[in-house]
Amino acid sequence: MPDFPWKDKAIHFAFFAGGAFLMSAYLQAWWGQRWKRIFVTTLIVFAILGAVDEWHQLSVVGRSGGDIFDWLADVLGTMGGVAALKGWHGFRNRNRTARCETAGGNPAT
């Protein structure tokens, strides 16, 4: 991967966005469209995970830990992952509804 400013933060953001997307997809399948509950649960879990990761890195030789900006990138990535799932879910449902309406069918089926 080429070097660029804030590369480390972008990696943190991307990994946590991916994990949050997957966890919120699981929770959405489990709980349905309770997006506020999904968002809050995913955010709490991944914020704690990011904080524990930063704390753990303090004791690992060769790693810099305790970086509040790494943790902030983790939290923002989490929020982005959940938002991406919600957006994809809404896009999918709108397209499904549009296809059913043009075909004269029921979008619930």
Biopython code that builds the backbone (N, CA, C, O; Angstrom):
import numpy as np
from Bio.PDB.StructureBuilder import StructureBuilder

atoms = [
    (1, "MET", "N", (0.848, -1.171, 0.000)),
    (1, "MET", "CA", (0.000, 0.000, 0.000)),
    (1, "MET", "C", (0.900, 1.242, 0.000)),
    (1, "MET", "O", (1.821, 1.336, 0.811)),
    (2, "PRO", "N", (0.640, 2.185, -0.897)),
    (2, "PRO", "CA", (1.488, 3.378, -0.937)),
    (2, "PRO", "C", (1.309, 4.235, 0.318)),
    (2, "PRO", "O", (0.256, 4.234, 0.955)),
    (3, "ASP", "N", (2.377, 4.964, 0.645)),
    (3, "ASP", "CA", (2.302, 5.861, 1.789)),
    (3, "ASP", "C", (1.531, 7.120, 1.440)),
    (3, "ASP", "O", (1.652, 7.648, 0.335)),
    (4, "PHE", "N", (0.753, 7.591, 2.374)),
    (4, "PHE", "CA", (0.055, 8.861, 2.248)),
    (4, "PHE", "C", (-0.216, 9.374, 3.656)),
    (4, "PHE", "O", (-0.203, 8.596, 4.609)),
    (5, "PRO", "N", (-0.458, 10.663, 3.797)),
    (5, "PRO", "CA", (-0.721, 11.175, 5.141)),
    (5, "PRO", "C", (-1.951, 10.500, 5.752)),
    (5, "PRO", "O", (-2.932, 10.246, 5.053)),
    (6, "TRP", "N", (-1.901, 10.219, 7.011)),
    (6, "TRP", "CA", (-2.993, 9.614, 7.763)),
    (6, "TRP", "C", (-3.294, 8.179, 7.315)),
    (6, "TRP", "O", (-4.414, 7.696, 7.485)),
    (7, "LYS", "N", (-2.300, 7.505, 6.749)),
    (7, "LYS", "CA", (-2.489, 6.117, 6.306)),
    (7, "LYS", "C", (-2.942, 5.228, 7.464)),
    (7, "LYS", "O", (-3.851, 4.413, 7.316)),
    (8, "ASP", "N", (-2.298, 5.397, 8.613)),
    (8, "ASP", "CA", (-2.645, 4.591, 9.783)),
    (8, "ASP", "C", (-4.103, 4.801, 10.179)),
    (8, "ASP", "O", (-4.804, 3.845, 10.507)),
    (9, "LYS", "N", (-4.554, 6.041, 10.148)),
    (9, "LYS", "CA", (-5.944, 6.338, 10.522)),
    (9, "LYS", "C", (-6.916, 5.758, 9.499)),
    (9, "LYS", "O", (-7.990, 5.281, 9.866)),
    (10, "ALA", "N", (-6.552, 5.796, 8.235)),
    (10, "ALA", "CA", (-7.405, 5.228, 7.181)),
    (10, "ALA", "C", (-7.540, 3.719, 7.348)),
    (10, "ALA", "O", (-8.613, 3.159, 7.120)),
    (11, "ILE", "N", (-6.459, 3.065, 7.743)),
    (11, "ILE", "CA", (-6.504, 1.619, 7.974)),
    (11, "ILE", "C", (-7.406, 1.303, 9.165)),
    (11, "ILE", "O", (-8.227, 0.387, 9.103)),
    (12, "HIS", "N", (-7.252, 2.067, 10.252)),
    (12, "HIS", "CA", (-8.134, 1.885, 11.410)),
    (12, "HIS", "C", (-9.597, 2.065, 10.987)),
    (12, "HIS", "O", (-10.450, 1.243, 11.321)),
    (13, "PHE", "N", (-9.874, 3.133, 10.258)),
    (13, "PHE", "CA", (-11.240, 3.426, 9.808)),
    (13, "PHE", "C", (-11.787, 2.263, 8.979)),
    (13, "PHE", "O", (-12.906, 1.807, 9.212)),
    (14, "ALA", "N", (-11.002, 1.786, 8.016)),
    (14, "ALA", "CA", (-11.468, 0.740, 7.103)),
    (14, "ALA", "C", (-11.743, -0.577, 7.833)),
    (14, "ALA", "O", (-12.768, -1.215, 7.591)),
    (15, "PHE", "N", (-10.846, -0.984, 8.715)),
    (15, "PHE", "CA", (-11.054, -2.247, 9.429)),
    (15, "PHE", "C", (-12.277, -2.185, 10.341)),
    (15, "PHE", "O", (-13.062, -3.132, 10.399)),
    (16, "PHE", "N", (-12.433, -1.088, 11.038)),
    (16, "PHE", "CA", (-13.584, -0.981, 11.941)),
    (16, "PHE", "C", (-14.875, -0.784, 11.157)),
    (16, "PHE", "O", (-15.928, -1.248, 11.595)),
    (17, "ALA", "N", (-14.825, -0.113, 10.017)),
    (17, "ALA", "CA", (-16.027, 0.023, 9.179)),
    (17, "ALA", "C", (-16.472, -1.350, 8.681)),
    (17, "ALA", "O", (-17.660, -1.670, 8.703)),
    (18, "GLY", "N", (-15.518, -2.153, 8.234)),
    (18, "GLY", "CA", (-15.854, -3.501, 7.767)),
    (18, "GLY", "C", (-16.434, -4.371, 8.868)),
    (18, "GLY", "O", (-17.431, -5.063, 8.661)),
    (19, "GLY", "N", (-15.814, -4.336, 10.030)),
    (19, "GLY", "CA", (-16.320, -5.119, 11.151)),
    (19, "GLY", "C", (-17.694, -4.659, 11.607)),
    (19, "GLY", "O", (-18.563, -5.476, 11.909)),
    (20, "ALA", "N", (-17.885, -3.351, 11.654)),
    (20, "ALA", "CA", (-19.182, -2.806, 12.069)),
    (20, "ALA", "C", (-20.260, -3.125, 11.041)),
    (20, "ALA", "O", (-21.405, -3.394, 11.404)),
    (21, "PHE", "N", (-19.902, -3.096, 9.764)),
    (21, "PHE", "CA", (-20.855, -3.455, 8.712)),
    (21, "PHE", "C", (-21.339, -4.886, 8.924)),
    (21, "PHE", "O", (-22.539, -5.155, 8.870)),
    (22, "LEU", "N", (-20.406, -5.797, 9.166)),
    (22, "LEU", "CA", (-20.764, -7.199, 9.355)),
    (22, "LEU", "C", (-21.563, -7.427, 10.636)),
    (22, "LEU", "O", (-22.540, -8.176, 10.637)),
    (23, "MET", "N", (-21.148, -6.780, 11.729)),
    (23, "MET", "CA", (-21.888, -6.964, 12.980)),
    (23, "MET", "C", (-23.286, -6.373, 12.873)),
    (23, "MET", "O", (-24.250, -6.983, 13.336)),
    (24, "SER", "N", (-23.408, -5.207, 12.275)),
    (24, "SER", "CA", (-24.733, -4.600, 12.166)),
    (24, "SER", "C", (-25.612, -5.377, 11.191)),
    (24, "SER", "O", (-26.833, -5.394, 11.349)),
    (25, "ALA", "N", (-25.019, -6.017, 10.192)),
    (25, "ALA", "CA", (-25.802, -6.875, 9.289)),
    (25, "ALA", "C", (-26.355, -8.067, 10.067)),
    (25, "ALA", "O", (-27.507, -8.462, 9.884)),
    (26, "TYR", "N", (-25.522, -8.630, 10.930)),
    (26, "TYR", "CA", (-25.980, -9.739, 11.771)),
    (26, "TYR", "C", (-27.110, -9.280, 12.695)),
    (26, "TYR", "O", (-28.140, -9.944, 12.808)),
    (27, "LEU", "N", (-26.906, -8.138, 13.354)),
    (27, "LEU", "CA", (-27.929, -7.633, 14.267)),
    (27, "LEU", "C", (-29.206, -7.263, 13.524)),
    (27, "LEU", "O", (-30.305, -7.452, 14.046)),
    (28, "GLN", "N", (-29.070, -6.740, 12.312)),
    (28, "GLN", "CA", (-30.259, -6.390, 11.524)),
    (28, "GLN", "C", (-31.034, -7.648, 11.169)),
    (28, "GLN", "O", (-32.265, -7.638, 11.181)),
    (29, "ALA", "N", (-30.341, -8.715, 10.857)),
    (29, "ALA", "CA", (-31.020, -9.986, 10.567)),
    (29, "ALA", "C", (-31.681, -10.540, 11.833)),
    (29, "ALA", "O", (-32.726, -11.187, 11.759)),
    (30, "TRP", "N", (-31.078, -10.289, 12.976)),
    (30, "TRP", "CA", (-31.587, -10.806, 14.246)),
    (30, "TRP", "C", (-32.733, -9.953, 14.787)),
    (30, "TRP", "O", (-33.755, -10.478, 15.228)),
    (31, "TRP", "N", (-32.550, -8.624, 14.748)),
    (31, "TRP", "CA", (-33.511, -7.705, 15.363)),
    (31, "TRP", "C", (-34.460, -7.049, 14.376)),
    (31, "TRP", "O", (-35.433, -6.431, 14.807)),
    (32, "GLY", "N", (-34.233, -7.150, 13.103)),
    (32, "GLY", "CA", (-35.046, -6.424, 12.134)),
    (32, "GLY", "C", (-34.528, -5.005, 11.964)),
    (32, "GLY", "O", (-33.347, -4.741, 12.191)),
    (33, "GLN", "N", (-35.394, -4.104, 11.570)),
    (33, "GLN", "CA", (-34.968, -2.746, 11.238)),
    (33, "GLN", "C", (-34.982, -1.813, 12.451)),
    (33, "GLN", "O", (-35.530, -0.713, 12.371)),
    (34, "ARG", "N", (-34.420, -2.211, 13.512)),
    (34, "ARG", "CA", (-34.289, -1.368, 14.703)),
    (34, "ARG", "C", (-32.929, -0.689, 14.645)),
    (34, "ARG", "O", (-32.010, -1.040, 15.385)),
    (35, "TRP", "N", (-32.816, 0.291, 13.751)),
    (35, "TRP", "CA", (-31.531, 0.887, 13.430)),
    (35, "TRP", "C", (-30.889, 1.607, 14.600)),
    (35, "TRP", "O", (-29.669, 1.553, 14.751)),
    (36, "LYS", "N", (-31.676, 2.283, 15.438)),
    (36, "LYS", "CA", (-31.093, 2.979, 16.585)),
    (36, "LYS", "C", (-30.440, 1.977, 17.532)),
    (36, "LYS", "O", (-29.334, 2.202, 18.022)),
    (37, "ARG", "N", (-31.130, 0.876, 17.781)),
    (37, "ARG", "CA", (-30.592, -0.165, 18.662)),
    (37, "ARG", "C", (-29.349, -0.807, 18.043)),
    (37, "ARG", "O", (-28.367, -1.060, 18.741)),
    (38, "ILE", "N", (-29.392, -1.065, 16.753)),
    (38, "ILE", "CA", (-28.244, -1.640, 16.046)),
    (38, "ILE", "C", (-27.054, -0.692, 16.122)),
    (38, "ILE", "O", (-25.934, -1.112, 16.412)),
    (39, "PHE", "N", (-27.304, 0.601, 15.858)),
    (39, "PHE", "CA", (-26.236, 1.607, 15.863)),
    (39, "PHE", "C", (-25.591, 1.709, 17.240)),
    (39, "PHE", "O", (-24.367, 1.657, 17.359)),
    (40, "VAL", "N", (-26.404, 1.851, 18.271)),
    (40, "VAL", "CA", (-25.874, 2.032, 19.624)),
    (40, "VAL", "C", (-25.105, 0.784, 20.075)),
    (40, "VAL", "O", (-24.011, 0.901, 20.627)),
    (41, "THR", "N", (-25.658, -0.391, 19.848)),
    (41, "THR", "CA", (-24.988, -1.636, 20.260)),
    (41, "THR", "C", (-23.653, -1.799, 19.539)),
    (41, "THR", "O", (-22.636, -2.090, 20.169)),
    (42, "THR", "N", (-23.656, -1.612, 18.233)),
    (42, "THR", "CA", (-22.424, -1.757, 17.460)),
    (42, "THR", "C", (-21.398, -0.719, 17.876)),
    (42, "THR", "O", (-20.215, -1.033, 18.008)),
    (43, "LEU", "N", (-21.840, 0.517, 18.084)),
    (43, "LEU", "CA", (-20.921, 1.579, 18.485)),
    (43, "LEU", "C", (-20.290, 1.284, 19.839)),
    (43, "LEU", "O", (-19.086, 1.472, 20.008)),
    (44, "ILE", "N", (-21.070, 0.832, 20.794)),
    (44, "ILE", "CA", (-20.527, 0.518, 22.118)),
    (44, "ILE", "C", (-19.507, -0.617, 22.030)),
    (44, "ILE", "O", (-18.413, -0.520, 22.586)),
    (45, "VAL", "N", (-19.868, -1.684, 21.333)),
    (45, "VAL", "CA", (-18.968, -2.844, 21.222)),
    (45, "VAL", "C", (-17.648, -2.446, 20.564)),
    (45, "VAL", "O", (-16.578, -2.789, 21.066)),
    (46, "PHE", "N", (-17.717, -1.730, 19.449)),
    (46, "PHE", "CA", (-16.492, -1.398, 18.725)),
    (46, "PHE", "C", (-15.699, -0.270, 19.375)),
    (46, "PHE", "O", (-14.479, -0.218, 19.217)),
    (47, "ALA", "N", (-16.352, 0.631, 20.100)),
    (47, "ALA", "CA", (-15.618, 1.663, 20.845)),
    (47, "ALA", "C", (-14.808, 1.016, 21.963)),
    (47, "ALA", "O", (-13.657, 1.384, 22.200)),
    (48, "ILE", "N", (-15.414, 0.053, 22.646)),
    (48, "ILE", "CA", (-14.686, -0.675, 23.697)),
    (48, "ILE", "C", (-13.550, -1.488, 23.081)),
    (48, "ILE", "O", (-12.439, -1.503, 23.610)),
    (49, "LEU", "N", (-13.825, -2.161, 21.972)),
    (49, "LEU", "CA", (-12.795, -2.957, 21.303)),
    (49, "LEU", "C", (-11.613, -2.074, 20.880)),
    (49, "LEU", "O", (-10.458, -2.460, 21.060)),
    (50, "GLY", "N", (-11.895, -0.904, 20.325)),
    (50, "GLY", "CA", (-10.829, 0.016, 19.926)),
    (50, "GLY", "C", (-10.026, 0.510, 21.113)),
    (50, "GLY", "O", (-8.803, 0.619, 21.032)),
    (51, "ALA", "N", (-10.705, 0.814, 22.224)),
    (51, "ALA", "CA", (-10.007, 1.282, 23.428)),
    (51, "ALA", "C", (-9.116, 0.184, 24.000)),
    (51, "ALA", "O", (-7.979, 0.445, 24.395)),
    (52, "VAL", "N", (-9.630, -1.039, 24.045)),
    (52, "VAL", "CA", (-8.836, -2.165, 24.546)),
    (52, "VAL", "C", (-7.634, -2.414, 23.639)),
    (52, "VAL", "O", (-6.545, -2.717, 24.125)),
    (53, "ASP", "N", (-7.818, -2.290, 22.346)),
    (53, "ASP", "CA", (-6.714, -2.465, 21.398)),
    (53, "ASP", "C", (-5.618, -1.420, 21.636)),
    (53, "ASP", "O", (-4.433, -1.751, 21.656)),
    (54, "GLU", "N", (-6.018, -0.170, 21.813)),
    (54, "GLU", "CA", (-5.030, 0.888, 22.072)),
    (54, "GLU", "C", (-4.321, 0.658, 23.407)),
    (54, "GLU", "O", (-3.112, 0.870, 23.510)),
    (55, "TRP", "N", (-5.052, 0.234, 24.414)),
    (55, "TRP", "CA", (-4.448, -0.046, 25.715)),
    (55, "TRP", "C", (-3.474, -1.224, 25.609)),
    (55, "TRP", "O", (-2.383, -1.186, 26.178)),
    (56, "HIS", "N", (-3.873, -2.261, 24.883)),
    (56, "HIS", "CA", (-3.010, -3.435, 24.723)),
    (56, "HIS", "C", (-1.722, -3.079, 23.993)),
    (56, "HIS", "O", (-0.660, -3.610, 24.317)),
    (57, "GLN", "N", (-1.804, -2.196, 23.022)),
    (57, "GLN", "CA", (-0.618, -1.821, 22.254)),
    (57, "GLN", "C", (0.431, -1.101, 23.100)),
    (57, "GLN", "O", (1.600, -1.045, 22.719)),
    (58, "LEU", "N", (0.022, -0.553, 24.240)),
    (58, "LEU", "CA", (0.990, 0.104, 25.124)),
    (58, "LEU", "C", (2.037, -0.878, 25.636)),
    (58, "LEU", "O", (3.163, -0.482, 25.936)),
    (59, "SER", "N", (1.671, -2.159, 25.739)),
    (59, "SER", "CA", (2.598, -3.154, 26.274)),
    (59, "SER", "C", (3.263, -3.999, 25.192)),
    (59, "SER", "O", (3.986, -4.944, 25.508)),
    (60, "VAL", "N", (3.031, -3.678, 23.932)),
    (60, "VAL", "CA", (3.630, -4.444, 22.839)),
    (60, "VAL", "C", (4.832, -3.663, 22.306)),
    (60, "VAL", "O", (4.716, -2.512, 21.885)),
    (61, "VAL", "N", (5.990, -4.326, 22.338)),
    (61, "VAL", "CA", (7.217, -3.689, 21.871)),
    (61, "VAL", "C", (7.100, -3.384, 20.372)),
    (61, "VAL", "O", (6.683, -4.230, 19.582)),
    (62, "GLY", "N", (7.472, -2.179, 20.010)),
    (62, "GLY", "CA", (7.443, -1.784, 18.608)),
    (62, "GLY", "C", (6.108, -1.216, 18.151)),
    (62, "GLY", "O", (5.975, -0.826, 16.991)),
    (63, "ARG", "N", (5.128, -1.161, 19.023)),
    (63, "ARG", "CA", (3.806, -0.611, 18.674)),
    (63, "ARG", "C", (3.571, 0.657, 19.481)),
    (63, "ARG", "O", (3.981, 0.759, 20.637)),
    (64, "SER", "N", (2.918, 1.602, 18.867)),
    (64, "SER", "CA", (2.531, 2.803, 19.613)),
    (64, "SER", "C", (1.076, 2.625, 20.019)),
    (64, "SER", "O", (0.224, 2.356, 19.173)),
    (65, "GLY", "N", (0.798, 2.768, 21.257)),
    (65, "GLY", "CA", (-0.566, 2.601, 21.747)),
    (65, "GLY", "C", (-1.032, 3.835, 22.467)),
    (65, "GLY", "O", (-0.273, 4.780, 22.679)),
    (66, "GLY", "N", (-2.292, 3.814, 22.839)),
    (66, "GLY", "CA", (-2.849, 4.927, 23.570)),
    (66, "GLY", "C", (-3.098, 6.158, 22.724)),
    (66, "GLY", "O", (-3.233, 7.260, 23.254)),
    (67, "ASP", "N", (-3.160, 5.985, 21.426)),
    (67, "ASP", "CA", (-3.382, 7.110, 20.515)),
    (67, "ASP", "C", (-4.878, 7.384, 20.409)),
    (67, "ASP", "O", (-5.628, 6.584, 19.850)),
    (68, "ILE", "N", (-5.297, 8.507, 20.945)),
    (68, "ILE", "CA", (-6.713, 8.854, 20.941)),
    (68, "ILE", "C", (-7.230, 9.030, 19.513)),
    (68, "ILE", "O", (-8.409, 8.796, 19.247)),
    (69, "PHE", "N", (-6.356, 9.440, 18.599)),
    (69, "PHE", "CA", (-6.788, 9.627, 17.212)),
    (69, "PHE", "C", (-6.990, 8.291, 16.492)),
    (69, "PHE", "O", (-7.837, 8.186, 15.605)),
    (70, "ASP", "N", (-6.221, 7.279, 16.871)),
    (70, "ASP", "CA", (-6.485, 5.931, 16.345)),
    (70, "ASP", "C", (-7.854, 5.461, 16.820)),
    (70, "ASP", "O", (-8.640, 4.920, 16.042)),
    (71, "TRP", "N", (-8.132, 5.674, 18.108)),
    (71, "TRP", "CA", (-9.431, 5.278, 18.661)),
    (71, "TRP", "C", (-10.561, 6.061, 17.996)),
    (71, "TRP", "O", (-11.621, 5.503, 17.715)),
    (72, "LEU", "N", (-10.341, 7.339, 17.746)),
    (72, "LEU", "CA", (-11.358, 8.148, 17.071)),
    (72, "LEU", "C", (-11.605, 7.632, 15.652)),
    (72, "LEU", "O", (-12.747, 7.599, 15.195)),
    (73, "ALA", "N", (-10.547, 7.233, 14.960)),
    (73, "ALA", "CA", (-10.710, 6.637, 13.627)),
    (73, "ALA", "C", (-11.496, 5.333, 13.712)),
    (73, "ALA", "O", (-12.298, 5.031, 12.829)),
    (74, "ASP", "N", (-11.267, 4.556, 14.777)),
    (74, "ASP", "CA", (-12.031, 3.326, 14.996)),
    (74, "ASP", "C", (-13.523, 3.631, 15.166)),
    (74, "ASP", "O", (-14.373, 2.978, 14.562)),
    (75, "VAL", "N", (-13.823, 4.622, 15.989)),
    (75, "VAL", "CA", (-15.221, 4.979, 16.258)),
    (75, "VAL", "C", (-15.885, 5.537, 14.992)),
    (75, "VAL", "O", (-17.024, 5.184, 14.685)),
    (76, "LEU", "N", (-15.189, 6.392, 14.269)),
    (76, "LEU", "CA", (-15.753, 6.950, 13.025)),
    (76, "LEU", "C", (-15.951, 5.851, 11.979)),
    (76, "LEU", "O", (-16.938, 5.859, 11.244)),
    (77, "GLY", "N", (-15.013, 4.913, 11.917)),
    (77, "GLY", "CA", (-15.167, 3.780, 11.011)),
    (77, "GLY", "C", (-16.379, 2.936, 11.370)),
    (77, "GLY", "O", (-17.104, 2.469, 10.492)),
    (78, "THR", "N", (-16.592, 2.746, 12.664)),
    (78, "THR", "CA", (-17.766, 2.007, 13.124)),
    (78, "THR", "C", (-19.045, 2.698, 12.670)),
    (78, "THR", "O", (-19.955, 2.057, 12.146)),
    (79, "MET", "N", (-19.106, 4.001, 12.875)),
    (79, "MET", "CA", (-20.290, 4.756, 12.464)),
    (79, "MET", "C", (-20.482, 4.664, 10.946)),
    (79, "MET", "O", (-21.607, 4.530, 10.465)),
    (80, "GLY", "N", (-19.390, 4.735, 10.205)),
    (80, "GLY", "CA", (-19.472, 4.621, 8.755)),
    (80, "GLY", "C", (-19.941, 3.247, 8.303)),
    (80, "GLY", "O", (-20.701, 3.136, 7.341)),
    (81, "GLY", "N", (-19.498, 2.205, 8.988)),
    (81, "GLY", "CA", (-19.920, 0.846, 8.638)),
    (81, "GLY", "C", (-21.405, 0.628, 8.840)),
    (81, "GLY", "O", (-22.071, 0.025, 7.999)),
    (82, "VAL", "N", (-21.927, 1.119, 9.961)),
    (82, "VAL", "CA", (-23.360, 0.975, 10.219)),
    (82, "VAL", "C", (-24.158, 1.814, 9.225)),
    (82, "VAL", "O", (-25.181, 1.363, 8.708)),
    (83, "ALA", "N", (-23.689, 3.039, 8.957)),
    (83, "ALA", "CA", (-24.380, 3.903, 7.992)),
    (83, "ALA", "C", (-24.368, 3.284, 6.596)),
    (83, "ALA", "O", (-25.351, 3.386, 5.862)),
    (84, "ALA", "N", (-23.261, 2.644, 6.230)),
    (84, "ALA", "CA", (-23.185, 1.999, 4.916)),
    (84, "ALA", "C", (-24.191, 0.859, 4.808)),
    (84, "ALA", "O", (-24.837, 0.697, 3.773)),
    (85, "LEU", "N", (-24.326, 0.071, 5.870)),
    (85, "LEU", "CA", (-25.303, -1.017, 5.844)),
    (85, "LEU", "C", (-26.723, -0.468, 5.747)),
    (85, "LEU", "O", (-27.539, -0.970, 4.974)),
    (86, "LYS", "N", (-27.010, 0.557, 6.528)),
    (86, "LYS", "CA", (-28.357, 1.136, 6.486)),
    (86, "LYS", "C", (-28.654, 1.700, 5.102)),
    (86, "LYS", "O", (-29.757, 1.525, 4.584)),
    (87, "GLY", "N", (-27.687, 2.368, 4.509)),
    (87, "GLY", "CA", (-27.863, 2.892, 3.161)),
    (87, "GLY", "C", (-28.051, 1.792, 2.139)),
    (87, "GLY", "O", (-28.918, 1.894, 1.271)),
    (88, "TRP", "N", (-27.248, 0.738, 2.227)),
    (88, "TRP", "CA", (-27.374, -0.386, 1.301)),
    (88, "TRP", "C", (-28.724, -1.074, 1.480)),
    (88, "TRP", "O", (-29.373, -1.455, 0.506)),
    (89, "HIS", "N", (-29.135, -1.227, 2.734)),
    (89, "HIS", "CA", (-30.420, -1.871, 3.013)),
    (89, "HIS", "C", (-31.565, -1.046, 2.420)),
    (89, "HIS", "O", (-32.475, -1.596, 1.801)),
    (90, "GLY", "N", (-31.515, 0.267, 2.612)),
    (90, "GLY", "CA", (-32.545, 1.138, 2.044)),
    (90, "GLY", "C", (-32.541, 1.109, 0.526)),
    (90, "GLY", "O", (-33.602, 1.071, -0.096)),
    (91, "PHE", "N", (-31.357, 1.127, -0.077)),
    (91, "PHE", "CA", (-31.234, 1.062, -1.540)),
    (91, "PHE", "C", (-31.809, -0.246, -2.071)),
    (91, "PHE", "O", (-32.530, -0.257, -3.068)),
    (92, "ARG", "N", (-31.488, -1.332, -1.405)),
    (92, "ARG", "CA", (-31.977, -2.649, -1.820)),
    (92, "ARG", "C", (-33.500, -2.713, -1.730)),
    (92, "ARG", "O", (-34.157, -3.218, -2.640)),
    (93, "ASN", "N", (-34.055, -2.205, -0.643)),
    (93, "ASN", "CA", (-35.504, -2.225, -0.477)),
    (93, "ASN", "C", (-36.213, -1.330, -1.489)),
    (93, "ASN", "O", (-37.271, -1.699, -1.999)),
    (94, "ARG", "N", (-35.646, -0.158, -1.788)),
    (94, "ARG", "CA", (-36.250, 0.721, -2.795)),
    (94, "ARG", "C", (-36.246, 0.059, -4.167)),
    (94, "ARG", "O", (-37.230, 0.141, -4.902)),
    (95, "ASN", "N", (-35.145, -0.593, -4.510)),
    (95, "ASN", "CA", (-35.075, -1.268, -5.811)),
    (95, "ASN", "C", (-36.025, -2.448, -5.873)),
    (95, "ASN", "O", (-36.654, -2.681, -6.905)),
    (96, "ARG", "N", (-36.138, -3.191, -4.792)),
    (96, "ARG", "CA", (-37.051, -4.325, -4.755)),
    (96, "ARG", "C", (-38.493, -3.834, -4.911)),
    (96, "ARG", "O", (-39.277, -4.432, -5.649)),
    (97, "THR", "N", (-38.840, -2.755, -4.222)),
    (97, "THR", "CA", (-40.189, -2.188, -4.307)),
    (97, "THR", "C", (-40.468, -1.689, -5.718)),
    (97, "THR", "O", (-41.552, -1.920, -6.254)),
    (98, "ALA", "N", (-39.500, -1.006, -6.322)),
    (98, "ALA", "CA", (-39.687, -0.474, -7.675)),
    (98, "ALA", "C", (-39.871, -1.604, -8.685)),
    (98, "ALA", "O", (-40.715, -1.499, -9.575)),
    (99, "ARG", "N", (-39.102, -2.672, -8.563)),
    (99, "ARG", "CA", (-39.238, -3.801, -9.493)),
    (99, "ARG", "C", (-40.599, -4.461, -9.353)),
    (99, "ARG", "O", (-41.223, -4.832, -10.347)),
    (100, "CYS", "N", (-41.057, -4.605, -8.118)),
    (100, "CYS", "CA", (-42.356, -5.250, -7.889)),
    (100, "CYS", "C", (-43.502, -4.384, -8.378)),
    (100, "CYS", "O", (-44.483, -4.890, -8.922)),
    (101, "GLU", "N", (-43.376, -3.062, -8.184)),
    (101, "GLU", "CA", (-44.458, -2.177, -8.633)),
    (101, "GLU", "C", (-44.559, -2.157, -10.147)),
    (101, "GLU", "O", (-45.666, -2.125, -10.684)),
    (102, "THR", "N", (-43.426, -2.176, -10.856)),
    (102, "THR", "CA", (-43.480, -2.179, -12.311)),
    (102, "THR", "C", (-43.985, -3.511, -12.857)),
    (102, "THR", "O", (-44.548, -3.577, -13.950)),
    (103, "ALA", "N", (-43.775, -4.567, -12.080)),
    (103, "ALA", "CA", (-44.260, -5.885, -12.498)),
    (103, "ALA", "C", (-45.679, -6.147, -11.999)),
    (103, "ALA", "O", (-46.286, -7.162, -12.339)),
    (104, "GLY", "N", (-46.205, -5.222, -11.186)),
    (104, "GLY", "CA", (-47.560, -5.392, -10.673)),
    (104, "GLY", "C", (-47.643, -6.350, -9.508)),
    (104, "GLY", "O", (-48.719, -6.862, -9.198)),
    (105, "GLY", "N", (-46.518, -6.599, -8.859)),
    (105, "GLY", "CA", (-46.505, -7.548, -7.750)),
    (105, "GLY", "C", (-46.550, -6.860, -6.412)),
    (105, "GLY", "O", (-46.666, -5.637, -6.326)),
    (106, "ASN", "N", (-46.458, -7.649, -5.379)),
    (106, "ASN", "CA", (-46.472, -7.152, -4.013)),
    (106, "ASN", "C", (-45.024, -7.111, -3.528)),
    (106, "ASN", "O", (-44.357, -8.145, -3.544)),
    (107, "PRO", "N", (-44.498, -5.919, -3.084)),
    (107, "PRO", "CA", (-43.105, -5.831, -2.664)),
    (107, "PRO", "C", (-42.800, -6.622, -1.399)),
    (107, "PRO", "O", (-41.634, -6.884, -1.104)),
    (108, "ALA", "N", (-43.809, -6.998, -0.662)),
    (108, "ALA", "CA", (-43.593, -7.753, 0.567)),
    (108, "ALA", "C", (-43.274, -9.222, 0.288)),
    (108, "ALA", "O", (-42.833, -9.937, 1.188)),
    (109, "THR", "N", (-43.488, -9.674, -0.931)),
    (109, "THR", "CA", (-43.221, -11.080, -1.233)),
    (109, "THR", "C", (-41.896, -11.282, -1.881)),
    (109, "THR", "O", (-41.529, -12.414, -2.196)),
]
sb = StructureBuilder()
sb.init_structure("model")
sb.init_model(0)
sb.init_chain("A")
sb.init_seg("    ")
for serial, (resi, resn, name, xyz) in enumerate(atoms, 1):
    if name == "N":
        sb.init_residue(resn, " ", resi, " ")
    sb.init_atom(name, np.array(xyz, "f"), 0.0, 1.0, " ", f" {name:<3s}", serial, name[0])
structure = sb.get_structure()
